[in-house]
Structures are given as C-alpha cells and as structure tokens.
Amino acid sequence: MAQLAKGKLNFRCPSCFMRDLDIDMFYNKDTGIYSCIRCQYRGTEEDVLEKNELVRVRYGAMYERFTKFDFD
C-alpha cells in the first residue's frame, strides 16, 4: 500500500469544505490522487481545484459591507 503524504500544496477537501469543515487532503505520489481521510473523497488535482471553486461561491460576498436592507 502506498504511503500518503502532504502534497506540494495543501488542498481542502471539497466535500468537507461544503459542510464548513477545514480538512486537508493527502497526496499519493504513485497515482497522483488526493484523498480525504475523513469522508473518503478522492480526486485529481484538477478535480479538487474545480470543486473548490464551486464551494467559493458561498463566500463571494464575504468582503462586501451591506448597509441597506430592502426586504419589503
């Protein structure tokens, strides 16, 4: 069995990140696949980056200040 290690960059697991859990993924050098030890998510670097961009939509207005509330 291949040993998993931290990759060149620390990626967050997209599945856990959608549930507001900040879990780093481990990298398998032999297969080039990142995996999460908490939820069993597995994917390539491109797949992980693509899904993390989908999650960032939730935080799109994080740096905006809302001063007017028109709920009527």
Beta strands, then each sheet from edge to edge (+ up, - down):
strand 1: 26-28
strand 2: 33-35
strand 3: 42-43
sheet 1: 1+ 2- 3+
end
